[in-house]
Amino acid sequence: MLRHLSIRDFVIVAALDLEFDLGFTVFSGETGAGKSILIDALALTLGARADASVVRTGESRADITAEFDAPAHVARWLDEQALANVDAGDSEPSVMMRRVVDSGGRSRAFINGTPATLAQLRELGEMLVDIHGQHAHQLLMRPDAQRELFDTHAGLTDLAATVTRAWRDARDARLALQTATSRDRELQLERERLAWQLAELDKLAPQPGEWEEVNAEHVRLSNSANLISGVQGALAALSESDDAMISQLNSIVSKLRDLAEVDAELNDALAALDPAAIQLQEAAYSLSHYAQRLDLDPHRLAQVEQRLDALHSAARKFRLQAEALPDEHAARRQQLAALDAASDLDGLRAAAQKAQDAYLAKAHQLSKARAKAARTLGAAVTQGMQELAMAGGSFDVALVPLGNASSGEPIGGANGLEQIEFRVAGHAGVPLRPLAKIASGGELARISLALAVIASAASPTPTLIFDEVDTGIGGGVAEVVGRLLHQLGGERQVLCVTHLPQVAARGDRHFQVSKSGDGNGGTVSAVMPLDRGGRVEEVARMLGGLEITATTRRHAKEMLAA
């Protein structure tokens, strides 16, 4: 439930801090005092759109924070999103949602002090609060709003989303088949071109890194004579001639070793010459091994030159660098495989049929569940209409089939096999008609309210908000509305902005919203909790207007006592 709401510099609210509790809480006040502004502020913390107009005139930003209890499923969601309240300790789990909007219209969102996206705010908000706005009955005129309300009440939103995904998969499969059928000749020509190119590359069979390796071998083979001559000359100078370096160095070392026995100071020179003799010997061994492997091979040189020419010609034909040929080879193979799949009309037909069958299976499952829920909701709203001064009236949820099987077109749509249509008979003896065609605004308001209360009773959302949903009703109906909302408040937290004294008198708690001048030519809104005496005065004002008489006070006391 909502524990605390803090508002700073929002529209005409300068500063406001409200504490909330379980049960039925009402807000009342003069028209324009700012009652619905409180709901708008809370909606911002739940992810509603914002612009610069929400910032109070002359201020730099609006700042709204709402604190809620965190039920188990909300706590799990917070953990998954790494947004849990790490400072909560052993206290009751809670969640803090905050929204800041600056005078330039830029917005920032926070959950438990951590920056969050608006999508995260909205997802979390849907788990915590359900708001029924004062224009809910107007929204019910739209078929999509009727479907969404019905599926939400029936707990079918997840299944409906699955049906939508299956429908999109079936649509994409149909489009792939249609495209392949219409482009069959074009695809065949493209396939033949790719097949020829791939055959050329298969015959060449370029390997990764081959271009660099063949170039290096060509350089070595084409310079074999110079390499052989140079290596042999180096070997002769090092070890094979009469005055070879190694022999001379060994002779020098031998003489110095004899002399070092006479004068030990020569040992340093010997220590420097010994490694040199070893390194010269190692160099001679290495050159000898290299010379054994090196020979003139005109045949191999011709083969390498032929391979270089083939790679270079292919690269020129495909208009790319020779070193890119292996990647191009793999890419053409993938393109041909994709075209083969796209030109496999039988396979595409099978895939389209499989996707359509999967859609129909899920859609039929949804239709069956909707049919059952339609009977339940129809009976519940019909009963509610009797209480709301629509005796003999009835309500029905019609499942209107979509599509035309005889035309060959796919049956159904993204939202299932049927359209949801609310139908109403205002009183006995009148045929059911679509809700959108009801002429009476009062009837529409009462039916909307019955739907809101019934749908909310079935919802797991802990906090329910009704923003002037009682507009267009009065008298005995208003008393019934107050009783229904009070009963709903016995099960969860209910907040209601109302202009009806019959509804306000039913509240467990009552806040009065008022506005006044701020001393600088502006207007500010204030909210004050009412005690017993204050409630009498406010209900009397709601009954009698600005002039409160003893009669209206007595009537207000009677309503509160009841």
Backbone torsions as a table, in degrees:
resi	resn	phi	psi	omega
1	MET	NA	164.8	177.0
2	LEU	-76.9	122.7	179.2
3	ARG	-94.7	-45.8	-170.4
4	HIS	-147.2	141.6	175.8
5	LEU	-130.3	123.7	179.2
6	SER	-119.0	125.9	-177.4
7	ILE	-126.1	132.1	177.6
8	ARG	-131.1	122.4	172.2
9	ASP	54.9	50.5	179.0
10	PHE	-112.5	114.9	-179.6
11	VAL	53.6	-103.4	179.1
12	ILE	-111.4	15.0	176.9
13	VAL	-99.0	118.9	178.7
14	ALA	-80.5	-55.9	179.6
15	ALA	-152.8	131.6	-176.8
16	LEU	-151.4	132.2	175.8
17	ASP	-131.1	120.9	-177.2
18	LEU	-124.0	136.8	173.6
19	GLU	-104.8	141.2	-176.9
20	PHE	-124.9	163.0	179.8
21	ASP	-142.3	178.7	176.5
22	LEU	-66.7	168.9	176.3
23	GLY	96.7	-161.8	-173.8
24	PHE	-105.9	114.5	-179.1
25	THR	-114.4	132.0	-179.3
26	VAL	-114.9	150.1	173.8
27	PHE	-122.2	132.1	177.6
28	SER	-139.7	167.9	179.4
29	GLY	161.9	173.3	179.9
30	GLU	-63.7	155.5	175.7
31	THR	-59.6	131.3	-179.8
32	GLY	86.4	0.5	-178.2
33	ALA	-72.5	-20.3	177.9
34	GLY	114.0	20.9	-177.8
35	LYS	-62.0	-48.7	-178.1
36	SER	-74.5	-16.3	177.1
37	ILE	-62.2	-35.7	178.3
38	LEU	-61.3	-41.8	178.9
39	ILE	-66.5	-39.5	179.0
40	ASP	-63.9	-39.3	178.7
41	ALA	-64.0	-45.6	178.4
42	LEU	-62.1	-39.4	-179.7
43	ALA	-60.7	-32.4	177.4
44	LEU	-62.3	-41.6	178.9
45	THR	-68.6	-16.0	179.4
46	LEU	-96.4	7.9	173.4
47	GLY	103.4	11.4	179.1
48	ALA	-68.6	159.2	178.7
49	ARG	-66.3	150.9	-178.9
50	ALA	-138.3	153.0	172.2
51	ASP	-144.3	179.9	-174.0
52	ALA	-63.9	-20.3	-176.6
53	SER	-66.6	-16.6	-178.7
54	VAL	-80.0	-12.1	-179.4
55	VAL	-81.9	130.7	-178.4
56	ARG	-60.3	139.4	-176.0
57	THR	-53.1	129.4	177.6
58	GLY	89.0	-5.7	-178.5
59	GLU	-104.5	161.2	-175.0
60	SER	-88.0	-24.3	-178.3
61	ARG	-162.9	157.4	171.3
62	ALA	-105.9	141.3	-175.7
63	ASP	-136.2	118.3	-178.6
64	ILE	-125.8	131.3	178.5
65	THR	-129.7	133.6	177.5
66	ALA	-126.5	134.4	178.3
67	GLU	-113.3	131.0	-178.8
68	PHE	-124.7	153.0	162.9
69	ASP	-65.2	150.8	-179.0
70	ALA	-114.5	98.6	175.4
71	PRO	-59.1	169.0	-174.0
72	ALA	-56.9	-44.2	-177.3
73	HIS	-69.5	-29.2	175.9
74	VAL	-71.2	-41.8	178.1
75	ALA	-60.4	-39.9	178.2
76	ARG	-64.4	-42.0	178.8
77	TRP	-62.1	-42.6	179.0
78	LEU	-61.6	-40.8	177.6
79	ASP	-63.0	-44.0	-179.3
80	GLU	-62.1	-34.8	-178.1
81	GLN	-90.2	3.3	-176.8
82	ALA	57.3	41.5	-178.7
83	LEU	-124.1	17.3	-178.8
84	ALA	-66.5	154.3	179.4
85	ASN	-80.2	99.5	-174.9
86	VAL	-72.9	-16.5	-178.5
87	ASP	-94.5	5.7	-174.4
88	ALA	-69.7	-31.0	-179.0
89	GLY	62.8	-133.1	-179.3
90	ASP	-92.7	4.0	-178.2
91	SER	-73.2	171.3	179.5
92	GLU	-60.9	136.1	-179.3
93	PRO	-61.5	136.3	-178.9
94	SER	-143.2	169.6	177.6
95	VAL	-140.8	135.5	-179.6
96	MET	-110.5	122.8	178.8
97	MET	-115.3	130.5	-174.6
98	ARG	-135.1	143.3	177.6
99	ARG	-134.9	131.0	177.9
100	VAL	-122.6	127.3	179.2
101	VAL	-124.4	123.2	-178.8
102	ASP	-91.0	173.2	-174.3
103	SER	-67.9	-12.4	175.9
104	GLY	-90.2	-2.0	179.3
105	GLY	93.6	-2.6	179.0
106	ARG	-76.8	144.6	-172.9
107	SER	-127.5	143.9	172.9
108	ARG	-129.9	147.0	-177.9
109	ALA	-127.7	146.8	-179.5
110	PHE	-139.9	142.5	171.0
111	ILE	-125.1	118.7	-176.0
112	ASN	52.7	39.5	176.1
113	GLY	82.0	-5.5	-179.4
114	THR	-99.8	132.7	177.7
115	PRO	-54.6	137.4	-176.7
116	ALA	-136.6	163.3	176.5
117	THR	-89.1	161.4	176.4
118	LEU	-64.0	-33.7	177.6
119	ALA	-61.8	-39.0	177.4
120	GLN	-67.4	-40.9	177.1
121	LEU	-59.3	-46.0	-178.0
122	ARG	-65.4	-42.5	-179.5
123	GLU	-63.0	-43.5	178.3
124	LEU	-67.9	-41.9	-178.8
125	GLY	-60.3	-36.8	179.4
126	GLU	-65.5	-24.4	177.6
127	MET	-82.2	-17.5	-172.7
128	LEU	-108.1	-34.4	-170.7
129	VAL	-137.9	141.3	172.9
130	ASP	-124.4	114.4	-176.2
131	ILE	-104.1	125.7	173.9
132	HIS	-107.0	107.3	-174.6
133	GLY	-79.0	168.5	-177.2
134	GLN	-71.3	-11.7	177.8
135	HIS	-106.8	19.5	-177.6
136	ALA	-59.5	-37.7	-178.1
137	HIS	-67.8	-27.2	175.8
138	GLN	-73.0	-38.2	177.8
139	LEU	-63.1	-31.7	-179.0
140	LEU	-65.5	-11.4	176.4
141	MET	-71.4	-18.2	-177.1
142	ARG	-89.8	133.4	179.1
143	PRO	-58.5	-38.4	-178.0
144	ASP	-68.0	-33.6	177.2
145	ALA	-67.5	-38.6	177.2
146	GLN	-63.1	-43.1	-180.0
147	ARG	-63.9	-44.9	-178.3
148	GLU	-63.9	-43.9	179.3
149	LEU	-62.7	-43.5	-178.6
150	PHE	-64.5	-48.5	-179.1
151	ASP	-64.1	-36.2	178.0
152	THR	-66.5	-45.8	178.8
153	HIS	-60.3	-38.6	-177.3
154	ALA	-82.9	-4.0	-178.5
155	GLY	70.2	34.3	-174.5
156	LEU	-112.1	14.3	-175.6
157	THR	-65.2	-39.6	179.7
158	ASP	-66.0	-44.2	179.1
159	LEU	-65.0	-39.3	178.3
160	ALA	-63.4	-38.0	177.3
161	ALA	-65.8	-37.4	176.6
162	THR	-63.4	-42.1	177.3
163	VAL	-61.0	-41.7	179.3
164	THR	-61.3	-43.9	178.6
165	ARG	-63.8	-42.1	179.1
166	ALA	-63.8	-38.5	177.7
167	TRP	-62.9	-41.8	179.0
168	ARG	-64.9	-40.1	177.5
169	ASP	-61.7	-43.7	179.3
170	ALA	-65.1	-40.1	178.2
171	ARG	-62.2	-45.3	-179.6
172	ASP	-63.3	-39.8	179.0
173	ALA	-64.5	-39.9	178.1
174	ARG	-64.7	-41.3	179.7
175	LEU	-64.7	-39.2	178.2
176	ALA	-62.3	-41.5	178.6
177	LEU	-66.1	-43.7	179.6
178	GLN	-62.5	-42.2	179.8
179	THR	-63.8	-45.1	-179.5
180	ALA	-63.7	-38.9	-179.2
181	THR	-67.0	-44.1	-177.6
182	SER	-72.9	-25.6	-176.5
183	ARG	-109.1	20.2	-173.4
184	ASP	-56.8	-49.2	-178.9
185	ARG	-63.6	-44.7	179.2
186	GLU	-61.0	-41.5	179.4
187	LEU	-66.5	-36.0	178.8
188	GLN	-63.7	-43.6	177.9
189	LEU	-62.8	-42.7	178.3
190	GLU	-63.8	-39.4	179.9
191	ARG	-64.0	-43.0	179.0
192	GLU	-61.5	-41.9	178.3
193	ARG	-61.5	-46.9	179.8
194	LEU	-65.2	-38.0	179.9
195	ALA	-62.4	-41.7	177.9
196	TRP	-63.3	-45.8	179.6
197	GLN	-63.0	-41.1	-179.9
198	LEU	-66.2	-37.2	177.4
199	ALA	-61.4	-40.9	176.9
200	GLU	-59.9	-45.7	-178.2
201	LEU	-72.1	-34.5	176.5
202	ASP	-62.1	-41.4	179.3
203	LYS	-65.0	-40.1	178.3
204	LEU	-72.1	-38.5	179.1
205	ALA	50.6	57.4	178.8
206	PRO	-66.7	141.0	-177.9
207	GLN	-110.5	148.9	177.4
208	PRO	-57.5	129.1	178.7
209	GLY	79.4	-0.2	-175.2
210	GLU	-65.8	-40.7	-177.5
211	TRP	-57.7	-44.2	179.9
212	GLU	-66.5	-42.4	-178.8
213	GLU	-65.1	-44.6	-179.0
214	VAL	-65.7	-39.4	177.5
215	ASN	-61.2	-43.9	-180.0
216	ALA	-63.8	-41.5	179.4
217	GLU	-66.1	-37.8	179.2
218	HIS	-63.2	-43.6	178.1
219	VAL	-59.9	-42.3	-177.8
220	ARG	-67.8	-44.9	-177.9
221	LEU	-67.8	-39.6	-178.5
222	SER	-70.4	-14.8	178.1
223	ASN	-113.3	22.4	-176.7
224	SER	-60.5	-43.7	-177.7
225	ALA	-59.6	-45.6	178.5
226	ASN	-64.3	-39.0	179.9
227	LEU	-64.7	-43.8	-179.4
228	ILE	-63.9	-46.0	-179.5
229	SER	-61.8	-45.0	-178.3
230	GLY	-65.6	-42.7	-179.4
231	VAL	-66.1	-42.4	179.5
232	GLN	-63.9	-40.6	176.9
233	GLY	-61.5	-41.5	179.2
234	ALA	-65.3	-39.8	178.7
235	LEU	-65.1	-40.3	178.9
236	ALA	-62.2	-44.1	-179.0
237	ALA	-66.3	-34.2	-177.0
238	LEU	-80.2	-44.0	-168.7
239	SER	-143.6	-13.7	-169.3
240	GLU	-105.6	-15.6	178.8
241	SER	-86.2	168.5	-178.8
242	ASP	-64.2	-34.8	-179.9
243	ASP	-109.0	43.1	-178.1
244	ALA	-61.6	147.9	-176.7
245	MET	-58.8	-41.9	-175.3
246	ILE	-64.6	-42.4	179.5
247	SER	-63.4	-44.8	-179.5
248	GLN	-63.7	-42.5	-178.8
249	LEU	-66.7	-39.3	178.5
250	ASN	-63.0	-37.9	178.7
251	SER	-64.8	-43.2	179.5
252	ILE	-62.6	-44.6	-179.3
253	VAL	-61.9	-40.5	-179.3
254	SER	-63.3	-43.7	-179.8
255	LYS	-64.7	-44.0	-178.8
256	LEU	-66.5	-31.8	179.1
257	ARG	-65.3	-38.5	177.3
258	ASP	-66.0	-43.1	-178.8
259	LEU	-67.7	-30.7	-179.7
260	ALA	-65.3	-20.0	176.0
261	GLU	-72.8	-21.7	177.3
262	VAL	-87.1	-42.4	-178.7
263	ASP	-134.4	110.8	-175.1
264	ALA	-66.0	-14.1	-179.8
265	GLU	-66.7	-15.9	177.3
266	LEU	-76.9	-9.1	-178.5
267	ASN	-61.4	-33.3	178.3
268	ASP	-62.0	-43.3	177.8
269	ALA	-63.3	-41.8	177.6
270	LEU	-60.9	-40.9	-179.5
271	ALA	-62.0	-31.1	178.9
272	ALA	-79.7	-33.0	-176.5
273	LEU	-80.3	-31.3	-178.5
274	ASP	-56.7	-49.5	178.4
275	PRO	-62.6	-33.8	179.7
276	ALA	-63.7	-40.4	178.8
277	ALA	-64.0	-40.7	-179.9
278	ILE	-65.6	-44.4	-178.6
279	GLN	-65.2	-37.6	177.2
280	LEU	-64.3	-37.6	179.2
281	GLN	-66.8	-42.0	177.7
282	GLU	-62.3	-40.0	178.4
283	ALA	-63.5	-39.8	179.4
284	ALA	-65.2	-42.9	177.6
285	TYR	-60.2	-45.3	-178.3
286	SER	-62.1	-43.9	178.8
287	LEU	-65.2	-35.5	179.9
288	SER	-65.2	-44.3	177.4
289	HIS	-63.3	-41.9	179.6
290	TYR	-62.1	-42.3	-178.5
291	ALA	-64.9	-32.9	178.9
292	GLN	-66.1	-32.5	-178.8
293	ARG	-86.4	-17.1	-172.5
294	LEU	-95.5	125.3	173.6
295	ASP	-152.5	166.2	178.4
296	LEU	-77.7	123.9	-178.4
297	ASP	-132.8	80.8	-178.4
298	PRO	-60.1	-33.9	-179.6
299	HIS	-64.8	-46.0	178.3
300	ARG	-65.0	-37.7	178.5
301	LEU	-61.7	-40.1	179.1
302	ALA	-65.5	-38.7	178.0
303	GLN	-63.3	-43.6	-178.9
304	VAL	-65.7	-41.0	179.4
305	GLU	-65.0	-36.7	177.5
306	GLN	-65.1	-40.9	178.8
307	ARG	-66.6	-41.6	177.3
308	LEU	-60.1	-42.9	-179.3
309	ASP	-64.8	-39.6	179.7
310	ALA	-65.0	-44.1	179.2
311	LEU	-64.4	-41.4	-178.5
312	HIS	-67.2	-39.7	179.9
313	SER	-65.3	-42.0	178.7
314	ALA	-63.8	-41.6	179.5
315	ALA	-62.4	-39.9	178.8
316	ARG	-67.3	-38.2	-179.4
317	LYS	-65.7	-40.4	-178.1
318	PHE	-92.1	1.8	175.1
319	ARG	57.6	56.3	176.3
320	LEU	-153.3	172.8	177.8
321	GLN	-72.8	145.5	-176.6
322	ALA	-59.1	-35.6	-178.6
323	GLU	-68.7	-14.2	179.6
324	ALA	-90.5	-2.1	-177.1
325	LEU	-58.6	-42.4	179.6
326	PRO	-60.9	-41.7	178.3
327	ASP	-65.8	-38.9	178.7
328	GLU	-65.6	-38.1	177.6
329	HIS	-58.3	-48.4	179.5
330	ALA	-64.7	-39.3	-179.0
331	ALA	-65.6	-42.6	179.4
332	ARG	-65.2	-35.3	177.9
333	ARG	-63.8	-42.8	178.6
334	GLN	-65.4	-40.7	179.7
335	GLN	-62.9	-41.1	179.6
336	LEU	-66.2	-39.5	178.2
337	ALA	-62.9	-39.6	179.3
338	ALA	-66.4	-39.5	178.3
339	LEU	-68.6	-37.5	176.6
340	ASP	-59.6	-42.3	179.1
341	ALA	-66.3	-41.2	-178.1
342	ALA	-68.9	-27.8	-179.2
343	SER	-92.2	1.3	177.5
344	ASP	-84.0	82.3	-174.9
345	LEU	-62.5	-37.6	179.3
346	ASP	-63.9	-42.2	178.7
347	GLY	-65.1	-40.0	178.8
348	LEU	-67.2	-37.9	176.5
349	ARG	-62.7	-42.4	179.5
350	ALA	-64.2	-41.4	179.6
351	ALA	-65.1	-40.2	179.5
352	ALA	-65.5	-40.7	179.7
353	GLN	-67.4	-39.6	178.5
354	LYS	-62.5	-43.4	178.9
355	ALA	-65.2	-40.1	178.7
356	GLN	-65.6	-40.8	178.4
357	ASP	-63.3	-40.2	179.0
358	ALA	-64.2	-40.8	177.4
359	TYR	-62.2	-47.5	-177.6
360	LEU	-63.4	-35.9	179.4
361	ALA	-62.9	-46.2	179.5
362	LYS	-69.0	-39.2	-178.2
363	ALA	-65.9	-39.5	177.3
364	HIS	-65.7	-36.9	176.4
365	GLN	-62.4	-43.1	178.2
366	LEU	-65.2	-41.7	-179.3
367	SER	-61.5	-41.5	180.0
368	LYS	-62.8	-44.5	179.5
369	ALA	-66.6	-38.0	179.2
370	ARG	-65.5	-39.5	-179.5
371	ALA	-61.4	-40.7	179.3
372	LYS	-67.5	-45.1	-179.3
373	ALA	-67.7	-31.2	-179.4
374	ALA	-63.4	-40.6	178.8
375	ARG	-64.7	-41.5	-178.8
376	THR	-65.7	-48.3	-178.4
377	LEU	-67.2	-38.9	179.6
378	GLY	-59.6	-44.7	179.6
379	ALA	-66.0	-40.7	-177.6
380	ALA	-66.9	-43.1	-179.2
381	VAL	-70.7	-35.9	176.6
382	THR	-59.5	-43.7	177.9
383	GLN	-63.7	-41.8	178.9
384	GLY	-63.0	-34.2	178.7
385	MET	-64.2	-35.3	179.1
386	GLN	-62.9	-38.0	179.7
387	GLU	-72.8	-23.9	-176.3
388	LEU	-100.4	39.4	173.6
389	ALA	60.2	37.3	174.1
390	MET	-127.5	54.3	-175.7
391	ALA	-59.2	134.7	-179.1
392	GLY	82.6	-7.5	178.9
393	GLY	-75.7	162.9	180.0
394	SER	-145.5	158.4	-177.6
395	PHE	-132.5	139.9	-178.9
396	ASP	-141.5	141.7	173.9
397	VAL	-101.7	107.5	-178.6
398	ALA	-91.0	135.6	175.7
399	LEU	-104.4	97.3	-174.3
400	VAL	-87.8	116.8	-177.2
401	PRO	-60.5	146.6	177.9
402	LEU	-111.3	156.7	173.5
403	GLY	84.3	170.8	-178.2
404	ASN	-137.5	104.3	-175.4
405	ALA	-62.4	-34.9	-176.2
406	SER	-70.3	-21.5	-178.9
407	SER	-80.9	-10.6	-177.4
408	GLY	85.1	-5.5	178.0
409	GLU	-75.0	150.3	177.6
410	PRO	-58.7	135.5	179.2
411	ILE	-79.0	136.5	174.7
412	GLY	92.6	-171.7	-178.2
413	GLY	-152.1	-165.0	-175.8
414	ALA	-63.0	-24.8	-176.9
415	ASN	-105.1	13.9	176.5
416	GLY	119.0	-169.6	-175.2
417	LEU	-88.3	-1.5	-176.0
418	GLU	-145.2	159.1	171.6
419	GLN	-99.4	136.8	178.6
420	ILE	-86.5	126.2	-179.8
421	GLU	-133.7	119.2	176.2
422	PHE	-80.1	129.1	179.2
423	ARG	-124.1	142.9	-171.7
424	VAL	-137.4	142.2	166.3
425	ALA	-117.7	118.7	-173.6
426	GLY	-65.2	-29.4	178.7
427	HIS	-157.7	175.2	-174.8
428	ALA	-62.2	144.7	176.4
429	GLY	84.7	1.3	180.0
430	VAL	-108.1	132.6	-179.6
431	PRO	-68.1	153.4	176.1
432	LEU	-65.5	134.8	178.2
433	ARG	-131.9	154.6	178.2
434	PRO	-56.4	139.8	-178.1
435	LEU	-56.1	-35.6	-177.0
436	ALA	-65.2	-15.8	-177.6
437	LYS	-102.0	6.5	177.9
438	ILE	-71.6	128.7	-175.8
439	ALA	-82.7	-33.5	-172.8
440	SER	-79.7	119.3	176.1
441	GLY	-65.0	-33.7	178.9
442	GLY	-65.5	-42.5	177.4
443	GLU	-62.6	-42.6	-179.9
444	LEU	-62.9	-40.2	179.5
445	ALA	-65.1	-41.4	-179.4
446	ARG	-67.5	-41.8	178.7
447	ILE	-65.7	-41.4	177.5
448	SER	-59.3	-42.8	179.9
449	LEU	-65.9	-42.0	177.8
450	ALA	-60.3	-42.4	178.1
451	LEU	-63.4	-43.0	-178.6
452	ALA	-62.3	-45.4	-178.0
453	VAL	-66.7	-44.1	-177.9
454	ILE	-67.7	-43.8	179.2
455	ALA	-64.7	-38.2	179.5
456	SER	-67.3	-37.1	179.8
457	ALA	-62.3	-29.6	-179.7
458	ALA	-89.9	-5.7	-176.2
459	SER	-89.2	143.7	177.4
460	PRO	-82.0	-2.8	-176.9
461	THR	-61.7	126.7	-173.8
462	PRO	-72.4	-25.0	-177.4
463	THR	-122.1	125.4	179.0
464	LEU	-115.5	134.4	-179.4
465	ILE	-124.5	128.2	178.1
466	PHE	-116.8	113.4	-175.4
467	ASP	-103.8	92.7	178.3
468	GLU	54.0	39.1	177.1
469	VAL	-74.4	-7.3	179.6
470	ASP	-91.0	10.8	177.5
471	THR	-61.9	134.8	176.9
472	GLY	93.7	3.6	177.9
473	ILE	-127.2	167.0	179.4
474	GLY	-174.0	-172.4	177.1
475	GLY	60.7	-138.9	-178.4
476	GLY	-63.0	-31.9	178.2
477	VAL	-62.4	-39.2	179.7
478	ALA	-61.8	-37.6	177.6
479	GLU	-63.6	-40.2	177.7
480	VAL	-63.6	-41.8	179.1
481	VAL	-60.9	-45.4	177.9
482	GLY	-59.4	-41.6	180.0
483	ARG	-65.9	-41.6	179.9
484	LEU	-63.4	-43.7	180.0
485	LEU	-67.2	-37.0	177.6
486	HIS	-65.2	-40.2	176.9
487	GLN	-63.4	-41.0	177.9
488	LEU	-63.9	-34.7	178.5
489	GLY	-68.2	-16.2	175.7
490	GLY	-74.4	-14.3	-177.3
491	GLU	-107.0	-28.3	179.0
492	ARG	-156.9	-179.1	-179.0
493	GLN	-79.1	126.8	179.0
494	VAL	-125.4	125.8	174.8
495	LEU	-114.7	134.9	-175.1
496	CYS	-139.2	124.1	169.8
497	VAL	-90.8	122.1	-172.9
498	THR	-140.3	156.8	172.2
499	HIS	-116.6	6.0	-177.0
500	LEU	-100.7	125.1	178.8
501	PRO	-64.1	-31.8	179.6
502	GLN	-63.3	-33.9	178.1
503	VAL	-79.2	-43.5	-178.7
504	ALA	-61.2	-36.2	-177.7
505	ALA	-66.8	-20.0	-178.7
506	ARG	-85.9	-6.8	-175.0
507	GLY	-69.6	145.9	171.7
508	ASP	-75.7	-30.6	175.7
509	ARG	-137.4	154.1	-173.9
510	HIS	-138.6	124.0	174.9
511	PHE	-112.4	136.6	176.6
512	GLN	-104.1	129.3	179.4
513	VAL	-104.1	130.3	-179.6
514	SER	-139.9	165.1	176.9
515	LYS	-133.4	154.2	-178.5
516	SER	-155.6	173.2	177.6
517	GLY	-75.2	149.0	179.9
518	ASP	-96.3	6.4	179.4
519	GLY	87.6	-9.7	-179.4
520	ASN	-119.8	23.3	-179.9
521	GLY	85.9	2.1	179.5
522	GLY	-105.3	-175.0	-178.2
523	THR	-128.0	139.0	176.1
524	VAL	-128.4	150.4	178.6
525	SER	-106.0	144.6	179.5
526	ALA	-134.2	152.9	179.5
527	VAL	-127.2	130.0	-176.5
528	MET	-130.2	128.7	174.5
529	PRO	-70.0	140.3	-176.3
530	LEU	-103.7	137.4	171.5
531	ASP	-86.6	-171.3	-176.4
532	ARG	-59.2	-46.1	-179.9
533	GLY	-65.5	-41.2	179.0
534	GLY	-63.8	-36.0	179.1
535	ARG	-67.2	-37.7	177.4
536	VAL	-59.9	-46.9	-179.0
537	GLU	-63.2	-41.7	-177.5
538	GLU	-69.9	-43.1	178.4
539	VAL	-65.0	-37.7	176.8
540	ALA	-63.0	-41.1	177.1
541	ARG	-61.6	-41.8	-179.6
542	MET	-65.5	-30.4	178.7
543	LEU	-77.3	-43.6	-169.3
544	GLY	-116.5	1.1	179.4
545	GLY	85.1	-152.8	-174.6
546	LEU	-69.4	-31.9	-178.5
547	GLU	-94.0	108.9	-178.0
548	ILE	-98.4	125.1	-178.4
549	THR	-109.5	171.2	177.2
550	ALA	-61.2	-34.5	-179.6
551	THR	-64.9	-44.7	-179.5
552	THR	-67.4	-34.6	177.4
553	ARG	-66.0	-42.7	179.3
554	ARG	-61.8	-41.9	178.1
555	HIS	-63.4	-39.8	179.3
556	ALA	-63.7	-42.2	178.6
557	LYS	-62.4	-39.8	179.8
558	GLU	-64.5	-40.9	179.9
559	MET	-65.4	-42.4	179.9
560	LEU	-68.7	-36.1	179.1
561	ALA	-67.8	-33.4	-178.5
562	ALA	-70.7	NA	NA
